[in-house]
Amino acid sequence: MGRRERPVDPADGPVAAFAVELRKLRQEAGGPSYRAMAARVPCSAATLAQAAAGDRLPTLPVTLAYVQACGGDVEQWRTRWEQALATAREATGSGGDPGRAPYRGLARFETADQAYFYGRTALVERVAELVQAHRLVVVVGPSGCGKSSLLRAGLVPRLRPRGVRVVTPGAHPRETLAEAALAGALLPKAGGEIGGEEVIVVDQFEETFTLRQDPGDQRAFIDALVTAGTDDRGGRVVLAVRADFFDHCARHPALMEAVRDSTVPVGPMSRSELREAITKPAAAAGLIVQRELTATVIEQVAGEPGGLPLMSHALLETWRRHHGKALTLADYEATGGIHGAVAHTAENLYADLTPTQRLRLRELLLRLVTPGEAGAQDTRRPVRRAELLTGDPHDPGPVLLERLAAARLITLDDDTADLAHEALLTAWPRLRSRRHDQRERQGHGAVRARRAGTAVGPGRRPQDHGVLGAEAVGRAVPGRTPVPRPGRAAPAAGRGRPGPAVASARRRRGPRPPGAGRV
């Protein structure tokens, strides 16, 4: 037994009560010294002693190491730690209004979020300099590198007082041109009037190639942008495109010529930039970030492709759990961290749904995805709410959309629903597994269609319907009447038996990871 510990009164609060319980466990184990305990687990004696000091709630890993060193029930203590954390938050009035959160989660930073946008100062200046020197600029980078936030919360405020408009191509670029008045801003003006002070930011330019637009619309849209980049009387244009779609841009020689000297690659943040992105938003909200938390997040995100939205979501969930003025490592670990926070949020939502709601959730989410071709990554697919909802008063769709938006897994505007970020497609094992199964069905369905000489529809491909593709035909959806496939009865929702090839592929894949059940 080591030196005597400072007495702790369990009446002092949930943290003190938890420390008393840890000490009791150690006594029941025979009172080993902390040095002896440290020899059994990967924690120092000082760390283990601090866990039972009662000053603050120990992190979950330290708690479990303490329990393991004393021969306690690890799973039981995991539950007790989560209960203690929840009680401590309630006792200190934790949480806050999500509208004032210093982090955006999976969603992009908007222009109104400028006060919380950090870590890209040098890159914002680089893009602004190119906009000053060139009429057409392309910002290119992988999904999850922060292109949209860079432009909306970084570049747009930087270019003021210039007039700046931000648009996305959508499924109908000509409508986009009309609604945003792009034609007047981009094209040469009558009488030689100069429109050069106008800047058009086209975010998610890859939609020009992924949303199955009319070829004429696509050409007209790109031609208008190129015209602006080659005519001194037009406006200035900034395009943001995902790196894996840059080769589509290369198929338009005039576009590539216009951006030959004005293409900006967006790489991962440096460690110092990550530190800014972690600590300065919290400081702007009057909070501090525990040093251990900052170091942990930097270590996990540095060099992680597409890690920024995952980091932002984990920090948002950490903020929701905070109490007092500090964001702590304990709160962060409770979210699941970089690689678990998104799945944790999604699974919590999913667990509260009825079987009917889960079926409807699956359809809604899969409709918001456009499948990648030839091994390319899937992309999100903004869909008008009217196309997602049935109008049936018993359809759970409207409630599910609101719940997904409240969890920041999707975004909603006046008439459109969209995934908050494509990171959701890989960060939630349940959805990732379902998407994998859907790809297999689509592949076999396409083969059958080719053999039968049929198509999904005039001029359409299975992926034009989102990742449900041809499999959506005949599926039972609340408020909709299933349409049977030719020559067979409509199957029960989600109950179709996989063919031999699909079953064989599943056997090769082995068991699903935790949280990878069907959506």
C-alpha positions as CSV (number, residue, x, y, z in Angstrom):
1,M,0.0,0.0,0.0
2,G,1.4,3.4,-1.0
3,R,1.1,6.7,0.9
4,R,-2.3,7.7,2.3
5,E,-4.7,9.4,-0.2
6,R,-6.4,12.7,0.4
7,P,-10.0,12.0,1.7
8,V,-12.8,12.6,-0.8
9,D,-16.4,13.2,0.2
10,P,-18.9,11.5,-2.3
11,A,-21.4,14.2,-1.4
12,D,-19.2,16.7,-3.2
13,G,-20.6,15.7,-6.6
14,P,-20.6,12.9,-9.2
15,V,-16.8,13.2,-9.9
16,A,-16.0,12.8,-6.2
17,A,-18.4,9.9,-5.9
18,F,-16.8,8.2,-8.9
19,A,-13.4,8.6,-7.3
20,V,-14.7,7.0,-4.0
21,E,-16.0,4.0,-6.0
22,L,-12.6,3.6,-7.7
23,R,-10.9,3.6,-4.3
24,K,-13.3,1.1,-3.0
25,L,-12.6,-1.2,-5.9
26,R,-8.8,-0.9,-5.2
27,Q,-9.4,-1.8,-1.5
28,E,-11.5,-4.8,-2.5
29,A,-8.6,-5.9,-4.7
30,G,-6.3,-6.0,-1.7
31,G,-5.0,-2.4,-1.8
32,P,-2.2,-2.8,-4.3
33,S,0.1,0.1,-4.7
34,Y,-0.2,2.3,-7.8
35,R,3.2,1.2,-8.8
36,A,2.1,-2.4,-8.7
37,M,-1.1,-1.5,-10.7
38,A,1.0,0.3,-13.3
39,A,3.0,-2.8,-13.9
40,R,-0.2,-4.6,-15.0
41,V,-1.5,-2.0,-17.4
42,P,-0.2,0.6,-19.9
43,C,-0.6,3.6,-17.5
44,S,1.8,5.3,-15.2
45,A,1.4,5.1,-11.4
46,A,0.8,8.9,-11.3
47,T,-2.0,8.7,-13.9
48,L,-3.7,5.9,-12.0
49,A,-3.4,7.8,-8.7
50,Q,-4.9,11.0,-10.4
51,A,-7.9,8.9,-11.6
52,A,-9.0,8.4,-8.1
53,A,-8.1,11.8,-6.8
54,G,-11.5,13.3,-7.2
55,D,-10.3,16.5,-9.0
56,R,-11.8,15.6,-12.3
57,L,-13.4,12.7,-14.1
58,P,-10.7,10.4,-15.5
59,T,-10.8,9.5,-19.2
60,L,-12.5,6.3,-20.2
61,P,-9.2,4.5,-21.2
62,V,-7.6,5.5,-17.8
63,T,-10.7,4.3,-15.9
64,L,-10.7,1.0,-17.7
65,A,-7.0,0.5,-17.1
66,Y,-7.6,1.2,-13.4
67,V,-10.4,-1.3,-13.3
68,Q,-8.3,-3.9,-15.2
69,A,-5.4,-3.5,-12.8
70,C,-7.8,-4.2,-9.9
71,G,-9.4,-7.2,-11.6
72,G,-12.8,-5.4,-11.9
73,D,-15.6,-5.9,-14.5
74,V,-14.5,-3.7,-17.4
75,E,-17.9,-3.5,-19.2
76,Q,-19.7,-2.7,-16.0
77,W,-17.3,0.1,-15.2
78,R,-17.6,1.4,-18.8
79,T,-21.3,1.9,-18.1
80,R,-20.7,3.5,-14.7
81,W,-18.2,5.9,-16.3
82,E,-20.8,7.0,-18.9
83,Q,-23.4,7.5,-16.2
84,A,-20.9,9.5,-14.1
85,L,-20.1,11.7,-17.2
86,A,-23.8,12.3,-17.9
87,T,-24.5,13.2,-14.3
88,A,-21.5,15.5,-14.2
89,R,-22.8,17.3,-17.3
90,E,-26.3,17.7,-15.8
91,A,-24.8,19.0,-12.5
92,T,-22.9,21.7,-14.3
93,G,-25.5,22.7,-16.8
94,S,-23.6,21.5,-19.9
95,G,-24.4,21.7,-23.5
96,G,-25.6,24.8,-25.3
97,D,-27.5,26.0,-28.3
98,P,-26.2,24.1,-31.5
99,G,-26.7,27.4,-33.4
100,R,-23.9,28.9,-31.4
101,A,-21.5,25.9,-31.7
102,P,-18.0,26.9,-32.6
103,Y,-17.7,23.8,-34.9
104,R,-19.9,22.8,-37.8
105,G,-19.7,19.1,-37.7
106,L,-20.0,17.4,-41.1
107,A,-21.6,20.5,-42.5
108,R,-19.4,23.2,-44.3
109,F,-18.6,26.5,-42.7
110,E,-20.8,29.2,-44.3
111,T,-19.9,32.9,-44.7
112,A,-21.8,33.7,-41.5
113,D,-19.4,31.3,-39.7
114,Q,-16.3,33.4,-40.5
115,A,-15.7,34.1,-36.8
116,Y,-15.1,30.3,-36.2
117,F,-13.2,29.5,-39.4
118,Y,-9.4,29.0,-38.8
119,G,-6.5,27.2,-40.2
120,R,-6.5,28.2,-43.8
121,T,-5.3,31.8,-43.7
122,A,-2.4,31.3,-46.1
123,L,-4.5,29.3,-48.6
124,V,-7.2,31.9,-48.6
125,E,-4.7,34.6,-49.4
126,R,-3.3,32.4,-52.2
127,V,-6.7,32.0,-53.8
128,A,-7.5,35.7,-53.4
129,E,-4.3,36.7,-55.2
130,L,-5.1,34.4,-58.1
131,V,-8.6,35.8,-58.3
132,Q,-7.1,39.3,-58.6
133,A,-4.6,38.1,-61.3
134,H,-6.8,35.7,-63.3
135,R,-10.4,35.7,-64.4
136,L,-11.0,32.0,-63.9
137,V,-9.6,30.0,-61.0
138,V,-10.0,26.4,-60.0
139,V,-9.7,25.1,-56.5
140,V,-9.1,21.3,-56.5
141,G,-8.8,18.8,-53.7
142,P,-10.0,15.5,-52.4
143,S,-13.3,15.1,-50.6
144,G,-13.0,16.2,-47.0
145,C,-10.2,18.7,-47.4
146,G,-12.4,21.7,-46.8
147,K,-12.9,23.3,-50.2
148,S,-16.4,24.5,-49.6
149,S,-15.6,26.0,-46.2
150,L,-12.4,27.6,-47.7
151,L,-14.5,29.4,-50.3
152,R,-17.6,30.3,-48.3
153,A,-16.1,31.2,-44.9
154,G,-12.6,32.2,-46.1
155,L,-12.6,33.6,-49.6
156,V,-16.0,35.3,-49.8
157,P,-15.3,37.6,-46.8
158,R,-11.8,38.2,-48.0
159,L,-13.0,39.5,-51.4
160,R,-15.4,42.0,-50.0
161,P,-16.5,44.6,-50.8
162,R,-16.7,43.0,-54.2
163,G,-20.0,41.4,-55.1
164,V,-19.7,37.6,-54.7
165,R,-22.3,35.0,-55.5
166,V,-22.0,31.3,-54.5
167,V,-23.9,28.7,-56.5
168,T,-23.8,24.9,-57.2
169,P,-24.6,23.5,-60.6
170,G,-27.4,21.3,-59.5
171,A,-29.2,18.9,-61.9
172,H,-30.3,21.8,-64.2
173,P,-27.4,24.2,-64.8
174,R,-29.6,26.5,-67.0
175,E,-31.9,27.0,-64.1
176,T,-28.9,27.8,-62.0
177,L,-27.8,30.4,-64.5
178,A,-31.2,32.0,-64.5
179,E,-31.9,31.9,-60.8
180,A,-28.5,33.3,-59.9
181,A,-28.5,35.8,-62.8
182,L,-25.2,34.3,-63.9
183,A,-25.7,35.1,-67.5
184,G,-25.8,38.9,-66.8
185,A,-22.8,38.7,-64.5
186,L,-20.6,36.4,-66.5
187,L,-21.2,37.2,-70.2
188,P,-19.9,40.3,-72.0
189,K,-22.2,43.3,-71.4
190,A,-23.6,45.3,-74.2
191,G,-21.8,48.5,-75.1
192,G,-18.6,47.3,-73.5
193,E,-19.8,47.7,-69.9
194,I,-17.3,46.2,-67.5
195,G,-18.6,43.5,-65.1
196,G,-15.2,42.6,-63.7
197,E,-16.0,43.4,-60.1
198,E,-18.5,40.5,-59.9
199,V,-17.1,37.2,-58.6
200,I,-19.0,33.9,-59.1
201,V,-18.0,31.0,-56.9
202,V,-19.2,27.7,-58.3
203,D,-19.0,25.2,-55.4
204,Q,-19.2,21.4,-56.0
205,F,-18.5,21.8,-59.7
206,E,-18.3,18.0,-59.9
207,E,-22.2,18.1,-59.9
208,T,-21.8,19.2,-63.5
209,F,-20.7,15.6,-64.3
210,T,-22.4,13.5,-61.7
211,L,-26.1,14.6,-61.7
212,R,-26.9,13.3,-65.2
213,Q,-27.6,16.6,-66.7
214,D,-28.8,17.2,-70.3
215,P,-25.6,17.4,-72.4
216,G,-26.7,20.7,-73.9
217,D,-27.2,22.2,-70.4
218,Q,-23.8,20.9,-69.3
219,R,-22.0,22.4,-72.4
220,A,-23.9,25.7,-72.0
221,F,-22.9,26.0,-68.4
222,I,-19.2,25.2,-68.9
223,D,-19.1,27.5,-72.0
224,A,-20.5,30.4,-70.0
225,L,-17.9,29.9,-67.3
226,V,-15.1,29.7,-69.9
227,T,-16.4,32.8,-71.6
228,A,-16.1,34.7,-68.3
229,G,-12.5,33.5,-67.9
230,T,-11.5,34.6,-71.4
231,D,-13.3,37.9,-71.9
232,D,-12.1,41.0,-70.1
233,R,-15.7,42.3,-70.0
234,G,-17.0,39.3,-68.0
235,G,-17.0,38.6,-64.3
236,R,-14.5,36.5,-62.4
237,V,-15.1,32.8,-61.7
238,V,-13.9,30.5,-59.0
239,L,-14.6,26.7,-59.4
240,A,-14.2,24.2,-56.6
241,V,-14.0,20.6,-57.9
242,R,-13.2,17.3,-56.2
243,A,-9.8,15.9,-57.3
244,D,-11.2,12.6,-58.6
245,F,-13.4,14.6,-61.1
246,F,-10.6,16.9,-62.4
247,D,-10.1,14.5,-65.4
248,H,-13.7,15.4,-66.4
249,C,-12.6,19.0,-66.6
250,A,-9.7,18.0,-68.8
251,R,-12.1,16.8,-71.4
252,H,-12.9,20.5,-72.1
253,P,-9.8,21.9,-73.7
254,A,-11.0,25.6,-73.5
255,L,-11.6,25.2,-69.7
256,M,-8.2,23.7,-69.1
257,E,-6.5,26.4,-71.1
258,A,-8.2,29.1,-69.1
259,V,-7.0,27.7,-65.8
260,R,-3.5,26.6,-66.9
261,D,-1.8,29.1,-64.5
262,S,-4.6,29.5,-62.0
263,T,-5.3,26.0,-60.4
264,V,-4.9,25.8,-56.7
265,P,-4.5,22.4,-55.0
266,V,-5.9,22.0,-51.5
267,G,-3.8,19.7,-49.4
268,P,-4.1,18.6,-45.8
269,M,-3.6,21.1,-43.0
270,S,-0.2,21.3,-41.3
271,R,0.0,20.6,-37.6
272,S,0.0,24.3,-36.7
273,E,-3.0,24.9,-38.9
274,L,-4.8,22.0,-37.3
275,R,-4.0,23.5,-33.9
276,E,-5.7,26.7,-35.0
277,A,-8.7,24.9,-36.4
278,I,-9.1,23.1,-33.0
279,T,-8.4,25.8,-30.4
280,K,-9.4,29.2,-32.0
281,P,-13.0,28.4,-32.7
282,A,-13.4,27.4,-29.0
283,A,-11.6,30.6,-27.9
284,A,-14.0,32.7,-30.1
285,A,-16.8,31.1,-28.1
286,G,-15.1,31.8,-24.8
287,L,-13.9,28.3,-24.2
288,I,-10.5,26.6,-23.9
289,V,-9.4,23.2,-25.3
290,Q,-7.6,20.9,-23.0
291,R,-4.0,20.4,-24.2
292,E,-4.3,16.6,-24.1
293,L,-7.3,16.9,-26.3
294,T,-5.6,19.2,-28.8
295,A,-2.6,16.9,-29.0
296,T,-4.8,13.8,-29.4
297,V,-6.8,15.3,-32.2
298,I,-3.8,16.5,-34.1
299,E,-2.2,13.1,-33.9
300,Q,-5.3,11.4,-35.2
301,V,-6.0,13.8,-38.0
302,A,-2.6,14.7,-39.3
303,G,-2.1,12.9,-42.6
304,E,-5.6,11.5,-42.5
305,P,-7.2,11.9,-46.0
306,G,-10.5,13.6,-45.7
307,G,-10.2,13.9,-42.0
308,L,-11.4,17.5,-41.5
309,P,-15.2,16.9,-41.5
310,L,-14.6,13.9,-39.1
311,M,-12.6,16.2,-36.8
312,S,-15.2,18.9,-36.9
313,H,-18.0,16.4,-36.1
314,A,-16.1,14.9,-33.2
315,L,-15.3,18.4,-31.8
316,L,-19.0,19.5,-32.2
317,E,-20.1,16.4,-30.2
318,T,-17.4,17.2,-27.7
319,W,-18.7,20.7,-27.4
320,R,-22.2,19.4,-26.8
321,R,-20.9,17.3,-23.9
322,H,-18.7,20.0,-22.3
323,H,-19.3,21.5,-18.9
324,G,-17.7,24.6,-17.6
325,K,-15.2,26.5,-19.8
326,A,-13.1,23.6,-21.1
327,L,-13.5,21.0,-23.8
328,T,-11.8,17.9,-22.3
329,L,-10.3,14.7,-23.6
330,A,-12.9,12.8,-21.5
331,D,-15.8,14.4,-23.4
332,Y,-14.0,13.8,-26.7
333,E,-13.5,10.1,-26.0
334,A,-17.1,9.8,-25.0
335,T,-18.1,10.8,-28.6
336,G,-16.1,8.0,-30.2
337,G,-13.3,10.3,-31.4
338,I,-12.4,11.0,-35.0
339,H,-13.2,7.5,-36.3
340,G,-16.3,6.9,-34.1
341,A,-18.2,10.1,-33.5
342,V,-20.2,10.1,-36.8
343,A,-21.2,6.4,-36.3
344,H,-22.0,7.1,-32.7
345,T,-24.3,10.0,-33.7
346,A,-26.0,8.0,-36.5
347,E,-26.4,4.8,-34.4
348,N,-28.0,6.8,-31.6
349,L,-30.6,8.2,-34.1
350,Y,-31.1,4.8,-35.7
351,A,-31.7,3.0,-32.3
352,D,-34.6,5.2,-31.5
353,L,-36.5,4.4,-34.7
354,T,-39.3,1.8,-35.3
355,P,-38.8,-0.9,-38.0
356,T,-41.0,1.1,-40.4
357,Q,-39.0,4.2,-39.8
358,R,-35.7,2.4,-40.3
359,L,-36.9,1.1,-43.7
360,R,-37.9,4.7,-44.7
361,L,-34.6,6.0,-43.4
362,R,-32.7,3.6,-45.6
363,E,-34.5,4.8,-48.7
364,L,-34.1,8.5,-47.9
365,L,-30.3,8.2,-47.3
366,L,-29.7,6.0,-50.4
367,R,-31.6,8.5,-52.5
368,L,-29.2,11.2,-51.5
369,V,-26.2,9.4,-53.1
370,T,-25.0,9.2,-56.7
371,P,-22.8,6.1,-57.2
372,G,-19.3,6.5,-58.5
373,E,-18.4,4.9,-61.8
374,A,-15.4,2.7,-62.6
375,G,-14.2,2.6,-59.0
376,A,-14.7,6.3,-58.3
377,Q,-16.1,7.4,-54.9
378,D,-19.8,7.9,-54.5
379,T,-20.9,11.5,-54.4
380,R,-23.8,13.2,-52.5
381,R,-26.9,14.0,-54.5
382,P,-29.1,16.9,-53.5
383,V,-32.7,16.0,-54.0
384,R,-35.8,18.2,-53.8
385,R,-37.9,17.4,-50.8
386,A,-41.0,16.9,-53.1
387,E,-39.1,13.9,-54.7
388,L,-38.4,12.3,-51.4
389,L,-41.7,12.7,-49.7
390,T,-45.0,10.9,-50.6
391,G,-47.6,13.3,-49.3
392,D,-49.1,10.5,-47.3
393,P,-50.0,11.7,-43.8
394,H,-48.6,8.4,-42.4
395,D,-45.2,8.8,-44.2
396,P,-42.5,9.2,-41.6
397,G,-40.3,10.8,-44.2
398,P,-40.7,14.5,-43.0
399,V,-40.0,13.6,-39.4
400,L,-36.9,11.6,-40.4
401,L,-35.5,14.4,-42.5
402,E,-35.8,16.8,-39.6
403,R,-34.2,14.3,-37.2
404,L,-31.3,13.8,-39.6
405,A,-30.9,17.5,-40.0
406,A,-31.0,18.0,-36.2
407,A,-28.2,15.4,-35.9
408,R,-26.3,17.3,-38.6
409,L,-26.1,14.3,-40.8
410,I,-28.0,16.1,-43.6
411,T,-28.7,19.7,-44.5
412,L,-32.1,21.1,-45.4
413,D,-32.9,24.3,-47.2
414,D,-36.3,25.6,-48.4
415,D,-36.8,22.8,-50.9
416,T,-33.7,20.5,-51.0
417,A,-32.2,17.8,-48.8
418,D,-28.5,16.9,-49.1
419,L,-26.0,14.8,-47.1
420,A,-24.0,17.1,-44.8
421,H,-20.8,15.6,-46.2
422,E,-19.8,12.6,-48.2
423,A,-17.7,11.5,-45.2
424,L,-21.0,10.0,-43.8
425,L,-20.8,7.4,-46.6
426,T,-17.7,5.8,-45.2
427,A,-17.8,6.9,-41.5
428,W,-21.1,5.1,-40.7
429,P,-20.4,1.3,-41.1
430,R,-24.1,0.5,-41.3
431,L,-24.6,2.8,-44.3
432,R,-21.3,1.8,-45.9
433,S,-22.3,-1.9,-45.7
434,R,-25.7,-1.2,-47.1
435,R,-24.1,0.7,-50.0
436,H,-21.7,-2.2,-50.7
437,D,-24.6,-4.6,-50.9
438,Q,-26.5,-2.2,-53.2
439,R,-23.5,-2.0,-55.6
440,E,-23.6,-5.8,-55.9
441,R,-27.3,-5.8,-56.6
442,Q,-26.9,-3.1,-59.2
443,G,-24.0,-5.0,-60.9
444,H,-26.0,-8.2,-61.2
445,G,-29.2,-6.2,-62.1
446,A,-27.3,-4.4,-64.9
447,V,-26.0,-7.8,-66.3
448,R,-29.6,-9.2,-66.3
449,A,-30.9,-6.0,-68.0
450,R,-28.3,-6.2,-70.7
451,R,-29.0,-9.9,-71.3
452,A,-32.7,-9.2,-71.5
453,G,-32.2,-6.1,-73.7
454,T,-34.0,-3.8,-71.3
455,A,-33.1,-0.5,-69.6
456,V,-34.2,1.2,-66.5
457,G,-35.9,3.9,-68.5
458,P,-35.5,6.0,-71.7
459,G,-32.0,7.3,-71.8
460,R,-31.5,6.4,-68.1
461,R,-29.1,4.3,-66.1
462,P,-29.7,2.6,-62.8
463,Q,-27.5,5.2,-61.0
464,D,-29.7,8.0,-62.3
465,H,-32.1,7.0,-59.5
466,G,-29.5,7.3,-56.7
467,V,-27.9,4.3,-55.2
468,L,-31.3,2.5,-55.1
469,G,-31.1,2.2,-58.8
470,A,-33.2,-0.5,-60.4
471,E,-33.6,-2.2,-57.0
472,A,-36.0,0.6,-55.9
473,V,-38.5,-0.8,-58.4
474,G,-41.0,-2.9,-56.5
475,R,-39.7,-1.9,-53.1
476,A,-42.4,-1.2,-50.5
477,V,-42.2,2.3,-49.1
478,P,-44.7,3.8,-46.7
479,G,-47.2,5.8,-48.6
480,R,-46.3,4.4,-52.0
481,T,-47.7,1.6,-54.1
482,P,-45.0,-0.9,-55.1
483,V,-44.6,-1.5,-58.9
484,P,-43.9,-5.1,-59.6
485,R,-41.1,-5.9,-62.0
486,P,-42.0,-7.5,-65.3
487,G,-42.9,-11.1,-64.8
488,R,-42.8,-11.2,-61.0
489,A,-44.7,-10.1,-58.0
490,A,-43.5,-7.1,-56.0
491,P,-41.3,-8.4,-53.2
492,A,-41.7,-7.5,-49.6
493,A,-39.7,-4.4,-48.6
494,G,-36.0,-5.4,-48.2
495,R,-36.8,-9.1,-48.1
496,G,-35.5,-10.2,-51.4
497,R,-33.3,-13.2,-51.4
498,P,-29.8,-12.5,-52.8
499,G,-28.7,-14.5,-55.9
500,P,-25.9,-17.0,-55.7
501,A,-23.2,-14.6,-56.8
502,V,-24.2,-12.0,-54.2
503,A,-24.4,-14.7,-51.4
504,S,-20.9,-15.9,-52.5
505,A,-19.5,-12.4,-52.3
506,R,-20.9,-11.9,-48.8
507,R,-19.3,-15.2,-47.7
508,R,-16.0,-14.0,-49.0
509,R,-16.4,-10.7,-47.2
510,G,-16.9,-12.4,-43.8
511,P,-18.8,-11.0,-40.9
512,R,-19.8,-7.4,-40.7
513,P,-18.0,-5.0,-38.4
514,P,-19.8,-3.6,-35.3
515,G,-22.4,-1.1,-36.3
516,A,-22.5,-2.4,-39.8
517,G,-26.0,-3.8,-39.7
518,R,-28.5,-2.9,-42.3
519,V,-29.8,0.7,-42.4
